[in-house]
């Protein structure tokens, strides 16, 4: 684990009279590693954090509970020690792949964390749920989480709806990997002299990856192909102001993202949509066509800034569990609750 760092306060968690002066833990587990936050149970204020750059391994049973515990248990022990024996009341874990690869975590973590921490309540969530909670809290709406991949999640507080998040071969339309692949295809079209090519993107591709003819051999054997494809997305963004092919790629990406948001956003007035993740740091070349597409597809919804990130969402879930204020719906794959007083 790296050195501790101070985390942000999680907004929107009330100070509840009668709640013990306890602590909660939020964990964000993704492809780049683990982030762990210790927070006050009643207020959600983050007291300290730990970061590990080692991703949790996956195996035949899915995400490895043993490797997760090997990293998290000593980190939480170190976080809790300076706080005078205050009890851990609840924990929430948001993990990439939880929906499809989380069986081992769901089977092993509740008992292991109860034994290690005496934790009374636990939430195990897909990372899309913690992204939603960090961005919008516990109100109806839709969140699009965009990075290398892309998934949209929405709720009316009765049930969840998801769209895309199916990986770079079957979906993730409009994601960093999708934009990068479309940009590289336009580069190869220019190399061949086919219609739809972009000389500007070909120049960028050869500067980044070497001669165009060698690109298939450099790309196809890679086990991290989505990340390699996504690494080219910023080049598409840089070319877009001057290159109509690159601009069209980002316009199509914006339409895909808006369609995913539209598929999950609750109907009726008052709905909100938030965008979260590194994809949207691309700025106006992507955001201008995306906002236009959202306005066309979701005229009843208002686009808002994301309030926080997935770690903030995990802390907010844990705080809501501890205070008995959780309003988000449970779901067998997306959000499972364990412990006393939860169902």
KEDREN-446446 format. One record per residue (C-alpha): residue number from 0; residue in three letters; x, y, z. Coordinates in pm, 1 decimal. Layout:
% KEDREN-446446
pt num=NUM residuo=ALA xx=X yy=Y zz=Z
...
% end
This chain:
% KEDREN-446446
pt num=0 residuo=UNK xx=0.0 yy=0.0 zz=0.0
pt num=1 residuo=UNK xx=117.8 yy=350.0 zz=-76.6
pt num=2 residuo=UNK xx=135.4 yy=633.7 zz=173.8
pt num=3 residuo=UNK xx=-201.1 yy=756.1 zz=312.1
pt num=4 residuo=UNK xx=-370.6 yy=1056.5 zz=162.3
pt num=5 residuo=UNK xx=-661.5 yy=1267.2 zz=276.5
pt num=6 residuo=UNK xx=-983.0 yy=1203.1 zz=85.4
pt num=7 residuo=UNK xx=-1277.9 yy=1426.9 zz=3.4
pt num=8 residuo=UNK xx=-1584.3 yy=1466.2 zz=217.9
pt num=9 residuo=UNK xx=-1884.8 yy=1275.0 zz=85.8
pt num=10 residuo=UNK xx=-2179.7 yy=1515.4 zz=59.8
pt num=11 residuo=UNK xx=-2541.4 yy=1433.8 zz=125.6
pt num=12 residuo=UNK xx=-2508.0 yy=1195.0 zz=421.8
pt num=13 residuo=UNK xx=-2698.9 yy=1341.0 zz=716.1
pt num=14 residuo=UNK xx=-2588.8 yy=1360.7 zz=1077.8
pt num=15 residuo=UNK xx=-2832.2 yy=1111.0 zz=1228.7
pt num=16 residuo=UNK xx=-2913.5 yy=1139.8 zz=1602.0
pt num=17 residuo=UNK xx=-2863.9 yy=814.8 zz=1789.4
pt num=18 residuo=UNK xx=-2620.1 yy=662.5 zz=1540.8
pt num=19 residuo=UNK xx=-2312.6 yy=531.8 zz=1726.5
pt num=20 residuo=UNK xx=-1989.1 yy=723.8 zz=1680.2
pt num=21 residuo=UNK xx=-1858.8 yy=453.7 zz=1452.0
pt num=22 residuo=UNK xx=-1670.6 yy=422.2 zz=1126.3
pt num=23 residuo=UNK xx=-1739.2 yy=289.6 zz=777.7
pt num=24 residuo=UNK xx=-1514.0 yy=163.2 zz=500.9
pt num=25 residuo=UNK xx=-1554.6 yy=218.3 zz=127.0
pt num=26 residuo=UNK xx=-1350.8 yy=24.1 zz=-130.0
pt num=27 residuo=UNK xx=-1315.3 yy=92.5 zz=-502.4
pt num=28 residuo=UNK xx=-1157.3 yy=-202.0 zz=-688.0
pt num=29 residuo=UNK xx=-1077.9 yy=-163.5 zz=-1056.3
pt num=30 residuo=UNK xx=-838.0 yy=-247.7 zz=-1332.7
pt num=31 residuo=UNK xx=-572.4 yy=-9.9 zz=-1203.2
pt num=32 residuo=UNK xx=-580.0 yy=-122.6 zz=-840.3
pt num=33 residuo=UNK xx=-758.3 yy=-57.7 zz=-512.5
pt num=34 residuo=UNK xx=-860.7 yy=256.2 zz=-324.4
pt num=35 residuo=UNK xx=-981.5 yy=227.7 zz=34.4
pt num=36 residuo=UNK xx=-1138.7 yy=504.8 zz=244.2
pt num=37 residuo=UNK xx=-1220.8 yy=522.1 zz=614.0
pt num=38 residuo=UNK xx=-1504.4 yy=758.5 zz=701.0
pt num=39 residuo=UNK xx=-1723.8 yy=872.7 zz=988.2
pt num=40 residuo=UNK xx=-2041.4 yy=663.1 zz=988.4
pt num=41 residuo=UNK xx=-2285.9 yy=943.8 zz=1063.9
pt num=42 residuo=UNK xx=-2153.0 yy=1217.8 zz=837.7
pt num=43 residuo=UNK xx=-1969.9 yy=1031.4 zz=561.4
pt num=44 residuo=UNK xx=-1666.3 yy=1255.0 zz=610.7
pt num=45 residuo=UNK xx=-1357.2 yy=1072.3 zz=484.6
pt num=46 residuo=UNK xx=-1088.1 yy=1046.9 zz=752.5
pt num=47 residuo=UNK xx=-808.5 yy=875.2 zz=560.8
pt num=48 residuo=UNK xx=-740.9 yy=664.9 zz=250.5
pt num=49 residuo=UNK xx=-502.8 yy=400.1 zz=122.4
pt num=50 residuo=UNK xx=-416.9 yy=319.7 zz=-239.5
pt num=51 residuo=UNK xx=-275.5 yy=3.2 zz=-396.4
pt num=52 residuo=UNK xx=-163.4 yy=-9.7 zz=-757.6
pt num=53 residuo=UNK xx=-204.7 yy=-388.9 zz=-768.9
pt num=54 residuo=UNK xx=-537.6 yy=-495.5 zz=-925.2
pt num=55 residuo=UNK xx=-724.4 yy=-780.8 zz=-758.6
pt num=56 residuo=UNK xx=-663.3 yy=-1100.3 zz=-952.2
pt num=57 residuo=UNK xx=-932.1 yy=-1304.5 zz=-1124.1
pt num=58 residuo=UNK xx=-938.8 yy=-1682.0 zz=-1148.9
pt num=59 residuo=UNK xx=-1175.5 yy=-1971.5 zz=-1227.3
pt num=60 residuo=UNK xx=-1413.7 yy=-1851.1 zz=-953.2
pt num=61 residuo=UNK xx=-1410.1 yy=-1491.3 zz=-1074.4
pt num=62 residuo=UNK xx=-1260.8 yy=-1205.1 zz=-874.2
pt num=63 residuo=UNK xx=-1033.6 yy=-1358.3 zz=-609.6
pt num=64 residuo=UNK xx=-1169.7 yy=-1309.1 zz=-257.4
pt num=65 residuo=UNK xx=-838.5 yy=-1425.7 zz=-109.7
pt num=66 residuo=UNK xx=-633.0 yy=-1168.8 zz=-301.3
pt num=67 residuo=UNK xx=-884.9 yy=-897.1 zz=-220.2
pt num=68 residuo=UNK xx=-866.2 yy=-974.5 zz=151.6
pt num=69 residuo=UNK xx=-486.7 yy=-1000.8 zz=139.2
pt num=70 residuo=UNK xx=-472.7 yy=-637.2 zz=31.7
pt num=71 residuo=UNK xx=-769.2 yy=-485.7 zz=213.8
pt num=72 residuo=UNK xx=-751.2 yy=-634.9 zz=563.0
pt num=73 residuo=UNK xx=-407.6 yy=-495.6 zz=661.2
pt num=74 residuo=UNK xx=-487.3 yy=-161.0 zz=497.9
pt num=75 residuo=UNK xx=-808.4 yy=-120.8 zz=696.1
pt num=76 residuo=UNK xx=-633.0 yy=-232.0 zz=1015.0
pt num=77 residuo=UNK xx=-380.2 yy=48.8 zz=963.7
pt num=78 residuo=UNK xx=-655.0 yy=300.3 zz=887.3
pt num=79 residuo=UNK xx=-863.0 yy=215.1 zz=1193.5
pt num=80 residuo=UNK xx=-580.3 yy=194.9 zz=1447.3
pt num=81 residuo=UNK xx=-541.0 yy=572.3 zz=1506.3
pt num=82 residuo=UNK xx=-913.9 yy=617.3 zz=1577.6
pt num=83 residuo=UNK xx=-938.9 yy=494.3 zz=1933.8
pt num=84 residuo=UNK xx=-1120.3 yy=168.4 zz=1886.6
pt num=85 residuo=UNK xx=-1430.4 yy=320.0 zz=1723.7
pt num=86 residuo=UNK xx=-1632.1 yy=30.6 zz=1578.4
pt num=87 residuo=UNK xx=-1669.3 yy=-40.0 zz=1208.6
pt num=88 residuo=UNK xx=-2043.0 yy=-32.9 zz=1147.2
pt num=89 residuo=UNK xx=-2062.7 yy=-92.2 zz=772.4
pt num=90 residuo=UNK xx=-1855.6 yy=-144.3 zz=460.0
pt num=91 residuo=UNK xx=-1923.7 yy=-111.1 zz=88.9
pt num=92 residuo=UNK xx=-1716.0 yy=-261.5 zz=-189.9
pt num=93 residuo=UNK xx=-1751.4 yy=-149.5 zz=-549.8
pt num=94 residuo=UNK xx=-1567.7 yy=-374.4 zz=-794.1
pt num=95 residuo=UNK xx=-1523.1 yy=-382.0 zz=-1170.3
pt num=96 residuo=UNK xx=-1666.3 yy=-711.6 zz=-1290.6
pt num=97 residuo=UNK xx=-1881.4 yy=-766.0 zz=-980.2
pt num=98 residuo=UNK xx=-2194.3 yy=-828.0 zz=-1188.6
pt num=99 residuo=UNK xx=-2044.1 yy=-1116.6 zz=-1386.1
pt num=100 residuo=UNK xx=-1734.2 yy=-1222.7 zz=-1187.2
pt num=101 residuo=UNK xx=-1838.8 yy=-1149.7 zz=-829.6
pt num=102 residuo=UNK xx=-1964.5 yy=-1488.8 zz=-708.2
pt num=103 residuo=UNK xx=-1651.7 yy=-1562.3 zz=-503.7
pt num=104 residuo=UNK xx=-1661.1 yy=-1217.4 zz=-343.5
pt num=105 residuo=UNK xx=-2029.3 yy=-1253.3 zz=-256.1
pt num=106 residuo=UNK xx=-1967.1 yy=-1596.3 zz=-105.7
pt num=107 residuo=UNK xx=-1653.2 yy=-1513.8 zz=91.2
pt num=108 residuo=UNK xx=-1650.0 yy=-1149.8 zz=192.7
pt num=109 residuo=UNK xx=-1949.1 yy=-1120.9 zz=429.0
pt num=110 residuo=UNK xx=-1815.8 yy=-1383.0 zz=670.7
pt num=111 residuo=UNK xx=-1452.2 yy=-1279.9 zz=636.4
pt num=112 residuo=UNK xx=-1518.2 yy=-911.1 zz=700.5
pt num=113 residuo=UNK xx=-1754.0 yy=-985.7 zz=990.1
pt num=114 residuo=UNK xx=-1483.0 yy=-1200.8 zz=1149.8
pt num=115 residuo=UNK xx=-1199.7 yy=-955.9 zz=1084.8
pt num=116 residuo=UNK xx=-1376.5 yy=-627.4 zz=1160.4
pt num=117 residuo=UNK xx=-1699.8 yy=-718.4 zz=1337.1
pt num=118 residuo=UNK xx=-1868.7 yy=-518.7 zz=1060.9
pt num=119 residuo=UNK xx=-2247.3 yy=-527.5 zz=1096.6
pt num=120 residuo=UNK xx=-2356.5 yy=-442.1 zz=743.2
pt num=121 residuo=UNK xx=-2197.3 yy=-490.9 zz=400.7
pt num=122 residuo=UNK xx=-2281.7 yy=-382.5 zz=46.7
pt num=123 residuo=UNK xx=-2118.3 yy=-551.2 zz=-252.1
pt num=124 residuo=UNK xx=-2177.1 yy=-345.3 zz=-564.8
pt num=125 residuo=UNK xx=-2082.2 yy=-334.4 zz=-929.1
pt num=126 residuo=UNK xx=-1852.2 yy=-42.1 zz=-1000.3
pt num=127 residuo=UNK xx=-2131.9 yy=111.8 zz=-1207.8
pt num=128 residuo=UNK xx=-2342.5 yy=136.2 zz=-889.4
pt num=129 residuo=UNK xx=-2067.4 yy=309.7 zz=-692.2
pt num=130 residuo=UNK xx=-2008.4 yy=538.3 zz=-991.1
pt num=131 residuo=UNK xx=-2380.8 yy=618.6 zz=-988.6
pt num=132 residuo=UNK xx=-2388.1 yy=681.0 zz=-613.6
pt num=133 residuo=UNK xx=-2077.2 yy=896.4 zz=-624.8
pt num=134 residuo=UNK xx=-2217.0 yy=1101.0 zz=-911.0
pt num=135 residuo=UNK xx=-2584.4 yy=1141.4 zz=-813.6
pt num=136 residuo=UNK xx=-2625.1 yy=1007.1 zz=-461.6
pt num=137 residuo=UNK xx=-2965.0 yy=849.6 zz=-396.1
pt num=138 residuo=UNK xx=-3187.1 yy=1032.0 zz=-644.2
pt num=139 residuo=UNK xx=-3349.5 yy=901.4 zz=-963.3
pt num=140 residuo=UNK xx=-3155.5 yy=949.3 zz=-1283.2
pt num=141 residuo=UNK xx=-2892.2 yy=802.9 zz=-1509.2
pt num=142 residuo=UNK xx=-2515.4 yy=795.1 zz=-1498.9
pt num=143 residuo=UNK xx=-2283.4 yy=714.0 zz=-1786.4
pt num=144 residuo=UNK xx=-1942.0 yy=594.5 zz=-1674.3
pt num=145 residuo=UNK xx=-1696.4 yy=631.7 zz=-1960.6
pt num=146 residuo=UNK xx=-1331.2 yy=538.4 zz=-1982.2
pt num=147 residuo=UNK xx=-1169.4 yy=256.5 zz=-2174.4
pt num=148 residuo=UNK xx=-1516.7 yy=99.0 zz=-2162.6
pt num=149 residuo=UNK xx=-1862.1 yy=250.1 zz=-2126.2
pt num=150 residuo=UNK xx=-2170.3 yy=159.6 zz=-1925.7
pt num=151 residuo=UNK xx=-2489.5 yy=344.2 zz=-1844.9
pt num=152 residuo=UNK xx=-2689.8 yy=280.1 zz=-1528.8
pt num=153 residuo=UNK xx=-3020.3 yy=430.5 zz=-1424.7
pt num=154 residuo=UNK xx=-3275.2 yy=392.0 zz=-1147.5
pt num=155 residuo=UNK xx=-3616.3 yy=519.3 zz=-1046.1
pt num=156 residuo=UNK xx=-3531.7 yy=396.0 zz=-691.9
pt num=157 residuo=UNK xx=-3749.0 yy=87.5 zz=-751.3
pt num=158 residuo=UNK xx=-3512.8 yy=-103.6 zz=-980.1
pt num=159 residuo=UNK xx=-3193.8 yy=-63.7 zz=-1184.3
pt num=160 residuo=UNK xx=-3155.0 yy=-50.8 zz=-1560.6
pt num=161 residuo=UNK xx=-2822.5 yy=-91.0 zz=-1737.3
pt num=162 residuo=UNK xx=-2716.0 yy=-42.6 zz=-2097.4
pt num=163 residuo=UNK xx=-2394.3 yy=-151.4 zz=-2265.8
pt num=164 residuo=UNK xx=-2081.1 yy=-229.0 zz=-2070.2
pt num=165 residuo=UNK xx=-2044.9 yy=-542.2 zz=-2285.5
pt num=166 residuo=UNK xx=-1676.4 yy=-501.9 zz=-2364.4
pt num=167 residuo=UNK xx=-1491.8 yy=-378.6 zz=-2669.3
pt num=168 residuo=UNK xx=-1591.0 yy=-670.1 zz=-2894.5
pt num=169 residuo=UNK xx=-1965.6 yy=-663.8 zz=-2827.3
pt num=170 residuo=UNK xx=-2029.4 yy=-305.4 zz=-2721.7
pt num=171 residuo=UNK xx=-1879.8 yy=-26.4 zz=-2510.9
pt num=172 residuo=UNK xx=-2003.1 yy=195.1 zz=-2793.7
pt num=173 residuo=UNK xx=-1870.7 yy=549.0 zz=-2771.0
pt num=174 residuo=UNK xx=-1602.6 yy=450.5 zz=-2517.9
pt num=175 residuo=UNK xx=-1233.1 yy=529.0 zz=-2530.7
pt num=176 residuo=UNK xx=-1164.6 yy=190.2 zz=-2689.0
pt num=177 residuo=UNK xx=-1443.6 yy=246.1 zz=-2943.9
pt num=178 residuo=UNK xx=-1314.5 yy=594.2 zz=-3035.9
pt num=179 residuo=UNK xx=-955.7 yy=470.8 zz=-3058.2
pt num=180 residuo=UNK xx=-1050.3 yy=174.9 zz=-3277.8
pt num=181 residuo=UNK xx=-1256.3 yy=399.0 zz=-3509.5
pt num=182 residuo=UNK xx=-964.7 yy=642.0 zz=-3530.8
pt num=183 residuo=UNK xx=-719.4 yy=367.7 zz=-3617.0
pt num=184 residuo=UNK xx=-957.1 yy=230.0 zz=-3878.0
pt num=185 residuo=UNK xx=-968.3 yy=577.0 zz=-4038.1
pt num=186 residuo=UNK xx=-588.6 yy=582.4 zz=-4030.1
pt num=187 residuo=UNK xx=-569.6 yy=246.3 zz=-4208.1
pt num=188 residuo=UNK xx=-823.1 yy=361.6 zz=-4465.4
pt num=189 residuo=UNK xx=-598.6 yy=656.5 zz=-4542.0
pt num=190 residuo=UNK xx=-299.5 yy=423.1 zz=-4565.3
pt num=191 residuo=UNK xx=-489.2 yy=208.8 zz=-4820.2
pt num=192 residuo=UNK xx=-632.7 yy=504.2 zz=-5011.0
pt num=193 residuo=UNK xx=-990.6 yy=405.6 zz=-4927.4
pt num=194 residuo=UNK xx=-1280.2 yy=642.2 zz=-4876.7
pt num=195 residuo=UNK xx=-1332.1 yy=756.8 zz=-4516.2
pt num=196 residuo=UNK xx=-963.9 yy=777.2 zz=-4435.6
pt num=197 residuo=UNK xx=-787.7 yy=1050.5 zz=-4240.4
pt num=198 residuo=UNK xx=-433.2 yy=1153.3 zz=-4325.4
pt num=199 residuo=UNK xx=-414.3 yy=1338.7 zz=-3993.0
pt num=200 residuo=UNK xx=-505.6 yy=1026.9 zz=-3795.0
pt num=201 residuo=UNK xx=-264.4 yy=816.4 zz=-4001.2
pt num=202 residuo=UNK xx=15.4 yy=1056.6 zz=-3911.7
pt num=203 residuo=UNK xx=-77.4 yy=1038.5 zz=-3541.1
pt num=204 residuo=UNK xx=-103.3 yy=658.6 zz=-3549.6
pt num=205 residuo=UNK xx=241.4 yy=616.1 zz=-3705.1
pt num=206 residuo=UNK xx=395.9 yy=852.3 zz=-3453.8
pt num=207 residuo=UNK xx=240.1 yy=654.6 zz=-3168.7
pt num=208 residuo=UNK xx=266.6 yy=295.9 zz=-3293.9
pt num=209 residuo=UNK xx=516.9 yy=294.9 zz=-3579.7
pt num=210 residuo=UNK xx=460.5 yy=211.6 zz=-3949.2
pt num=211 residuo=UNK xx=94.8 yy=148.1 zz=-4030.6
pt num=212 residuo=UNK xx=160.8 yy=-186.6 zz=-4196.6
pt num=213 residuo=UNK xx=294.8 yy=-318.9 zz=-3867.9
pt num=214 residuo=UNK xx=-4.2 yy=-210.6 zz=-3659.4
pt num=215 residuo=UNK xx=-198.5 yy=-541.4 zz=-3675.6
pt num=216 residuo=UNK xx=104.8 yy=-734.7 zz=-3555.7
pt num=217 residuo=UNK xx=161.9 yy=-483.8 zz=-3277.6
pt num=218 residuo=UNK xx=-202.2 yy=-479.0 zz=-3164.6
pt num=219 residuo=UNK xx=-361.2 yy=-821.2 zz=-3208.3
pt num=220 residuo=UNK xx=-132.2 yy=-1026.0 zz=-2978.6
pt num=221 residuo=UNK xx=-178.7 yy=-779.8 zz=-2690.7
pt num=222 residuo=UNK xx=-385.9 yy=-897.8 zz=-2394.3
pt num=223 residuo=UNK xx=-461.2 yy=-533.2 zz=-2308.9
pt num=224 residuo=UNK xx=-610.7 yy=-444.2 zz=-2647.2
pt num=225 residuo=UNK xx=-893.6 yy=-228.8 zz=-2507.4
pt num=226 residuo=UNK xx=-643.7 yy=-9.1 zz=-2321.7
pt num=227 residuo=UNK xx=-418.3 yy=15.2 zz=-2629.2
pt num=228 residuo=UNK xx=-714.2 yy=115.2 zz=-2846.1
pt num=229 residuo=UNK xx=-824.8 yy=370.0 zz=-2586.6
pt num=230 residuo=UNK xx=-477.3 yy=521.7 zz=-2581.1
pt num=231 residuo=UNK xx=-547.5 yy=652.5 zz=-2932.7
pt num=232 residuo=UNK xx=-876.7 yy=823.6 zz=-2837.6
pt num=233 residuo=UNK xx=-702.8 yy=1147.0 zz=-2722.3
pt num=234 residuo=UNK xx=-538.2 yy=1169.7 zz=-3065.0
pt num=235 residuo=UNK xx=-883.2 yy=1161.0 zz=-3225.8
pt num=236 residuo=UNK xx=-985.5 yy=1443.7 zz=-2992.8
pt num=237 residuo=UNK xx=-680.0 yy=1649.6 zz=-3084.2
pt num=238 residuo=UNK xx=-747.0 yy=1608.1 zz=-3456.7
pt num=239 residuo=UNK xx=-1122.3 yy=1675.1 zz=-3439.3
pt num=240 residuo=UNK xx=-1115.2 yy=2058.3 zz=-3453.9
pt num=241 residuo=UNK xx=-938.8 yy=2048.6 zz=-3792.9
pt num=242 residuo=UNK xx=-1022.7 yy=1702.0 zz=-3930.0
pt num=243 residuo=UNK xx=-1381.1 yy=1620.2 zz=-4035.4
pt num=244 residuo=UNK xx=-1324.1 yy=1244.1 zz=-4011.5
pt num=245 residuo=UNK xx=-1211.2 yy=1269.4 zz=-3649.2
pt num=246 residuo=UNK xx=-1497.3 yy=1509.8 zz=-3573.1
pt num=247 residuo=UNK xx=-1745.7 yy=1261.8 zz=-3720.9
pt num=248 residuo=UNK xx=-1604.7 yy=980.4 zz=-3503.4
pt num=249 residuo=UNK xx=-1665.7 yy=1188.0 zz=-3191.0
pt num=250 residuo=UNK xx=-2013.3 yy=1288.6 zz=-3309.0
pt num=251 residuo=UNK xx=-2100.0 yy=920.4 zz=-3350.0
pt num=252 residuo=UNK xx=-1946.9 yy=843.0 zz=-3011.2
pt num=253 residuo=UNK xx=-2163.5 yy=1113.8 zz=-2852.9
pt num=254 residuo=UNK xx=-2472.6 yy=965.4 zz=-3014.5
pt num=255 residuo=UNK xx=-2387.6 yy=618.6 zz=-2878.2
pt num=256 residuo=UNK xx=-2336.6 yy=752.9 zz=-2525.9
pt num=257 residuo=UNK xx=-2663.0 yy=946.8 zz=-2542.0
pt num=258 residuo=UNK xx=-2849.0 yy=636.6 zz=-2664.3
pt num=259 residuo=UNK xx=-2717.8 yy=437.0 zz=-2367.4
pt num=260 residuo=UNK xx=-2826.6 yy=713.0 zz=-2128.1
pt num=261 residuo=UNK xx=-3166.4 yy=725.0 zz=-2294.3
pt num=262 residuo=UNK xx=-3212.0 yy=350.8 zz=-2251.1
pt num=263 residuo=UNK xx=-3174.5 yy=370.0 zz=-1871.4
pt num=264 residuo=UNK xx=-3299.0 yy=716.5 zz=-1774.1
pt num=265 residuo=UNK xx=-3631.9 yy=720.5 zz=-1585.4
pt num=266 residuo=UNK xx=-3923.2 yy=874.1 zz=-1771.9
pt num=267 residuo=UNK xx=-4099.4 yy=1187.3 zz=-1655.9
pt num=268 residuo=UNK xx=-3985.7 yy=1530.2 zz=-1545.9
pt num=269 residuo=UNK xx=-3709.9 yy=1586.9 zz=-1293.2
pt num=270 residuo=UNK xx=-3470.0 yy=1316.9 zz=-1412.3
pt num=271 residuo=UNK xx=-3099.7 yy=1400.2 zz=-1410.5
pt num=272 residuo=UNK xx=-2809.5 yy=1262.3 zz=-1613.3
pt num=273 residuo=UNK xx=-2444.6 yy=1272.8 zz=-1504.6
pt num=274 residuo=UNK xx=-2128.9 yy=1182.1 zz=-1692.3
pt num=275 residuo=UNK xx=-1836.1 yy=1040.5 zz=-1499.8
pt num=276 residuo=UNK xx=-1498.7 yy=895.3 zz=-1591.8
pt num=277 residuo=UNK xx=-1186.1 yy=990.1 zz=-1779.5
pt num=278 residuo=UNK xx=-1348.0 yy=969.0 zz=-2124.0
pt num=279 residuo=UNK xx=-1529.6 yy=1298.2 zz=-2070.5
pt num=280 residuo=UNK xx=-1210.2 yy=1486.0 zz=-1994.1
pt num=281 residuo=UNK xx=-1169.1 yy=1492.6 zz=-2372.8
pt num=282 residuo=UNK xx=-1368.5 yy=1815.0 zz=-2355.5
pt num=283 residuo=UNK xx=-1568.3 yy=1997.4 zz=-2619.3
pt num=284 residuo=UNK xx=-1483.2 yy=1781.6 zz=-2924.6
pt num=285 residuo=UNK xx=-1682.4 yy=1502.4 zz=-2755.1
pt num=286 residuo=UNK xx=-1903.2 yy=1692.3 zz=-2510.3
pt num=287 residuo=UNK xx=-2058.0 yy=1934.2 zz=-2760.9
pt num=288 residuo=UNK xx=-2208.7 yy=1662.1 zz=-2985.5
pt num=289 residuo=UNK xx=-2288.8 yy=1448.7 zz=-2679.1
pt num=290 residuo=UNK xx=-2487.3 yy=1725.9 zz=-2511.2
pt num=291 residuo=UNK xx=-2671.4 yy=1794.7 zz=-2834.8
pt num=292 residuo=UNK xx=-2764.2 yy=1425.6 zz=-2863.3
pt num=293 residuo=UNK xx=-2876.9 yy=1414.7 zz=-2498.4
pt num=294 residuo=UNK xx=-3097.6 yy=1720.1 zz=-2553.7
pt num=295 residuo=UNK xx=-3260.7 yy=1552.5 zz=-2851.8
pt num=296 residuo=UNK xx=-3311.6 yy=1208.8 zz=-2693.4
pt num=297 residuo=UNK xx=-3386.4 yy=1317.1 zz=-2335.5
pt num=298 residuo=UNK xx=-3555.7 yy=1657.6 zz=-2347.6
pt num=299 residuo=UNK xx=-3713.1 yy=1592.8 zz=-2004.9
pt num=300 residuo=UNK xx=-3377.1 yy=1528.0 zz=-1832.9
pt num=301 residuo=UNK xx=-3124.7 yy=1775.7 zz=-1698.2
pt num=302 residuo=UNK xx=-2750.4 yy=1712.6 zz=-1731.5
pt num=303 residuo=UNK xx=-2562.9 yy=1776.5 zz=-1405.9
pt num=304 residuo=UNK xx=-2203.4 yy=1759.1 zz=-1290.1
pt num=305 residuo=UNK xx=-2100.5 yy=1439.1 zz=-1113.5
pt num=306 residuo=UNK xx=-2067.8 yy=1514.9 zz=-740.8
pt num=307 residuo=UNK xx=-1800.0 yy=1253.3 zz=-674.5
pt num=308 residuo=UNK xx=-1617.7 yy=945.8 zz=-799.5
pt num=309 residuo=UNK xx=-1676.2 yy=571.4 zz=-737.0
pt num=310 residuo=UNK xx=-1478.0 yy=574.5 zz=-409.7
pt num=311 residuo=UNK xx=-1701.9 yy=853.8 zz=-283.5
pt num=312 residuo=UNK xx=-1994.7 yy=639.0 zz=-394.9
pt num=313 residuo=UNK xx=-1869.5 yy=339.2 zz=-195.8
pt num=314 residuo=UNK xx=-1832.8 yy=557.6 zz=114.8
pt num=315 residuo=UNK xx=-2180.6 yy=701.4 zz=64.7
pt num=316 residuo=UNK xx=-2327.0 yy=348.6 zz=35.4
pt num=317 residuo=UNK xx=-2151.8 yy=238.8 zz=355.2
pt num=318 residuo=UNK xx=-2267.4 yy=551.3 zz=540.9
pt num=319 residuo=UNK xx=-2625.6 yy=499.6 zz=426.6
pt num=320 residuo=UNK xx=-2612.4 yy=139.7 zz=546.9
pt num=321 residuo=UNK xx=-2477.8 yy=246.7 zz=885.4
pt num=322 residuo=UNK xx=-2743.6 yy=516.6 zz=932.1
pt num=323 residuo=UNK xx=-3035.9 yy=318.0 zz=792.4
pt num=324 residuo=UNK xx=-3093.4 yy=571.5 zz=514.4
pt num=325 residuo=UNK xx=-3021.9 yy=356.4 zz=206.7
pt num=326 residuo=UNK xx=-3284.3 yy=417.8 zz=-64.1
pt num=327 residuo=UNK xx=-3115.9 yy=258.9 zz=-364.8
pt num=328 residuo=UNK xx=-3269.9 yy=-72.5 zz=-475.0
pt num=329 residuo=UNK xx=-3097.7 yy=-404.2 zz=-423.6
pt num=330 residuo=UNK xx=-3022.9 yy=-625.9 zz=-722.1
pt num=331 residuo=UNK xx=-2878.5 yy=-980.3 zz=-734.3
pt num=332 residuo=UNK xx=-2595.1 yy=-879.1 zz=-968.7
pt num=333 residuo=UNK xx=-2554.7 yy=-504.7 zz=-916.8
pt num=334 residuo=UNK xx=-2607.8 yy=-437.3 zz=-544.1
pt num=335 residuo=UNK xx=-2619.7 yy=-710.6 zz=-278.2
pt num=336 residuo=UNK xx=-2667.9 yy=-624.1 zz=89.4
pt num=337 residuo=UNK xx=-2559.7 yy=-843.0 zz=380.3
pt num=338 residuo=UNK xx=-2597.9 yy=-824.4 zz=757.9
pt num=339 residuo=UNK xx=-2844.1 yy=-719.4 zz=1023.3
pt num=340 residuo=UNK xx=-3137.2 yy=-506.7 zz=921.7
pt num=341 residuo=UNK xx=-3077.8 yy=-541.7 zz=547.1
pt num=342 residuo=UNK xx=-3243.5 yy=-761.2 zz=286.5
% end
